Amino acid sequence: MPDSHPMSFSRAELTTLVMPHMQNILGDLFGGHLLSMVDQAAAVAAIRHAGGPAVTASFDKVDFRERIKLGALVTCSATVDYVGNSSMDVSVEVYSENVATGERRHTHTARVVFVAIDDTGKPRRVPRLVPETPEERERYERARVARTERRR
Ligand SMILES: CC(C)(COP(=O)(O)OP(=O)(O)OC[C@H]1O[C@@H](n2cnc3c(N)ncnc32)[C@H](O)[C@@H]1OP(=O)(O)O)[C@@H](O)C(=O)NCCC(=O)NCCS
């Protein structure tokens, strides 16, 4: 396994069309479905970085700021922002796109912690994370501070 990966190596994007079976009783995207999409996008980024299986350890607060309509395209964009020994802090930005008007809105941000595991289900060390651009270094620093604050 490599000793490190650049932050861009594991970036993941998942786009889904909001179909009728995904709606709540108001005809919008069901919140639980959105969480599942966020978890999947975060899992892809975490598994790529870890180079093997990883499990969801925690979900941070998720604010549902806007309803997402049936027929919209929803994109979950996931980035590994920080890593410990076996844990990875992944942020997921959610965008909804109205294909008729071309309008794209940033509807949610979620933070998820994944832990890489070995064949026996025990935590396994992951490669170091290397932020390369100024934006990535800022992300890394923000996640490092957030992790320190979570531990207080
Ligand atoms: C997540 C899991 C592997 C942690 O195992 P554990 O033996 O309790 O882990 P440890 O206490 O040794 O901690 C290992 C790492 O996980 C992190 N961790 C454990 N629980 C965590 C939590 N709730 N939130 C954030 N990080 C957590 C620790 O900080 C540590 O990080 P580090 O290695 O980077 O320092 C284990 O609790 C588990 O398998 N949970 C079920 C996961 C699951 O079913 N997810 C849904 C389906 S994918």
The ligand as a Gaussian input file, in Angstrom:
#p B3LYP/6-31G(d) Opt

LIG

0 1
 C      -16.004000       2.131000      13.549000
 C      -15.341000       0.910000      14.217000
 C      -14.546000       0.112000      13.178000
 C      -14.380000       1.455000      15.274000
 O      -13.794000       0.336000      15.891000
 P      -13.154000       0.475000      17.387000
 O      -12.437000      -0.774000      17.682000
 O      -14.192000       0.965000      18.319000
 O      -12.136000       1.622000      17.101000
 P      -11.108000       2.380000      18.033000
 O      -11.737000       2.887000      19.282000
 O       -9.858000       1.566000      18.142000
 O      -10.809000       3.644000      17.097000
 C      -10.301000       3.476000      15.788000
 C      -10.435000       4.791000      15.068000
 O      -11.813000       5.057000      14.810000
 C      -12.162000       6.347000      15.321000
 N      -13.537000       6.260000      15.778000
 C      -14.122000       5.213000      16.419000
 N      -15.425000       5.503000      16.660000
 C      -15.649000       6.741000      16.136000
 C      -16.782000       7.606000      16.071000
 N      -17.970000       7.251000      16.573000
 N      -16.652000       8.810000      15.478000
 C      -15.477000       9.199000      14.942000
 N      -14.348000       8.413000      14.967000
 C      -14.449000       7.223000      15.566000
 C      -11.164000       6.597000      16.453000
 O      -11.029000       7.983000      16.720000
 C       -9.906000       5.993000      15.865000
 O       -9.333000       6.894000      14.938000
 P       -7.754000       6.839000      14.564000
 O       -7.373000       5.418000      14.287000
 O       -7.628000       7.688000      13.334000
 O       -7.011000       7.406000      15.748000
 C      -16.403000       0.001000      14.932000
 O      -16.996000       0.727000      15.980000
 C      -17.470000      -0.498000      13.973000
 O      -17.247000      -1.462000      13.223000
 N      -18.662000       0.142000      13.991000
 C      -19.764000      -0.256000      13.125000
 C      -19.654000       0.468000      11.783000
 C      -20.871000       0.246000      10.929000
 O      -21.551000      -0.754000      11.036000
 N      -21.146000       1.232000      10.046000
 C      -22.317000       1.211000       9.203000
 C      -22.184000       0.296000       8.028000
 S      -20.790000       0.656000       6.994000

